[in-house]
Amino acid sequence: MAFILNKTVVASQLRSHFQGARNDALSLSRRQFHVEPGTRELALLAEDPSLKRFKSHKPNVRRLMRVGDVLTIVVVAGCCYEIYTRAVMREEARKQANAEN
């Protein structure tokens, strides 16, 4: 019984130690407070007309991405089907081998 009480005392001491360590300046600086962007950040985030032709939001790119997604799904489905058919064929061969013996 004393061992269990001793464990809880140690755990509470560790917990209080770590909570005390959280209040230092290093951990406070790691907090993510929301800060409004300044003028420089807003200028960097503004849309640049000279870069507009390099954006990949054109319909052709979206169509190509959709075709790629469909092809990926077809290939994965084909692989799953191939694995399934091989497993079924192996099971049938195993049943035939057991029936002949």
C-alpha positions in Angstrom: 0.0 0.0 0.0 2.8 2.4 0.8 4.4 1.6 -2.6 1.2 2.8 -4.4 1.0 5.9 -2.3 4.7 6.6 -3.0 4.1 6.2 -6.8 1.3 8.8 -6.7 3.4 11.2 -4.7 6.2 10.9 -7.3 3.8 11.3 -10.2 2.3 14.4 -8.6 5.8 15.9 -8.0 6.8 15.3 -11.6 3.5 16.8 -12.8 4.0 19.9 -10.7 7.7 20.1 -11.8 6.7 20.0 -15.5 3.9 22.6 -15.0 6.4 24.9 -13.4 8.8 24.5 -16.3 6.0 25.5 -18.8 5.8 29.0 -17.3 9.3 30.0 -18.4 10.0 32.4 -21.2 11.0 29.7 -23.7 7.7 27.9 -23.5 5.8 31.2 -23.6 7.5 32.2 -26.8 6.4 28.9 -28.4 2.8 29.7 -28.0 1.1 30.6 -31.3 -0.7 33.9 -30.8 -2.5 35.3 -33.8 -0.8 38.5 -35.0 -2.2 40.6 -37.8 0.3 40.7 -40.8 2.1 43.9 -41.3 2.4 45.9 -44.5 5.4 44.0 -45.8 3.7 40.6 -45.3 0.5 41.9 -46.9 2.6 43.1 -49.9 4.2 39.7 -50.2 0.9 37.9 -50.0 -0.7 40.2 -52.6 -1.4 38.7 -56.0 1.2 39.5 -58.6 -0.1 39.9 -62.2 3.2 38.8 -63.7 3.0 35.4 -62.0 -0.6 34.8 -63.0 0.3 32.7 -66.1 2.3 30.2 -63.9 -0.7 29.4 -61.7 -1.9 25.8 -62.0 -5.6 26.5 -61.6 -6.3 26.3 -65.3 -9.0 23.9 -66.5 -6.5 21.7 -68.4 -4.5 21.1 -65.2 -7.7 20.2 -63.3 -8.7 17.8 -66.0 -5.3 16.2 -66.1 -5.3 15.8 -62.3 -8.8 14.2 -62.5 -7.5 11.8 -65.2 -4.5 10.9 -63.0 -6.8 10.2 -60.1 -9.1 8.0 -62.2 -6.1 6.1 -63.5 -4.7 5.6 -60.0 -8.1 4.2 -58.9 -8.2 1.9 -61.9 -4.7 0.6 -61.3 -5.3 -0.1 -57.6 -8.6 -1.8 -58.5 -6.8 -4.0 -61.1 -4.1 -5.0 -58.6 -6.8 -5.9 -56.0 -8.6 -8.0 -58.6 -5.4 -9.7 -59.7 -4.6 -10.6 -56.0 -8.1 -11.9 -55.5 -8.1 -14.1 -58.6 -4.7 -15.5 -57.7 -5.9 -16.3 -54.2 -9.0 -18.0 -55.5 -7.1 -20.0 -58.1 -4.6 -21.1 -55.4 -7.4 -22.2 -53.2 -9.1 -24.1 -56.0 -5.8 -25.8 -56.8 -5.3 -26.7 -53.1 -8.8 -28.2 -52.9 -8.1 -30.3 -56.1 -4.8 -31.5 -54.7 -6.5 -32.6 -51.5 -9.3 -34.3 -53.4 -6.9 -36.3 -55.5 -4.9 -37.5 -52.4 
